[in-house]
Amino acid sequence: MACKSRVSDAIATLVGVFHEYASKDCEEDHFKLSKSELKELMQKELDMDNVKDPAKLDELMKELDEDGDGQVDFLDAFFSPFFFFFLDPEDSLHGE
């Protein structure tokens, strides 16, 4: 059996974390994050527990939610350049 690479381990971790949060709303799609699930993931997994500006979170969700269904899929959540822009600690999303 071949050793798994660090990249494949990292991707498996991202997928696992995404599905853990996407599964919280039993009535919703388990393959997409709702706005509340995205916020919880950002707060707990990305050490962004000081997200204070709801308008910025709304803006992020709007940019990631391309089809307007109020949910974000895995590729949009973790591979969108816009998402990484919001991870910048200098950004006003942190309320600084």
Secondary structure, DSSP 8 states (H G I E B T S, - for coil): -----HHHHHHHHHHHHHHHHHTSSTTS-TTEEEHHHHHHHHHHHSS-TT---HHHHHHHHHHH-TTSSSEEEHHHHHH-HHHHHHT-TTSGGG--
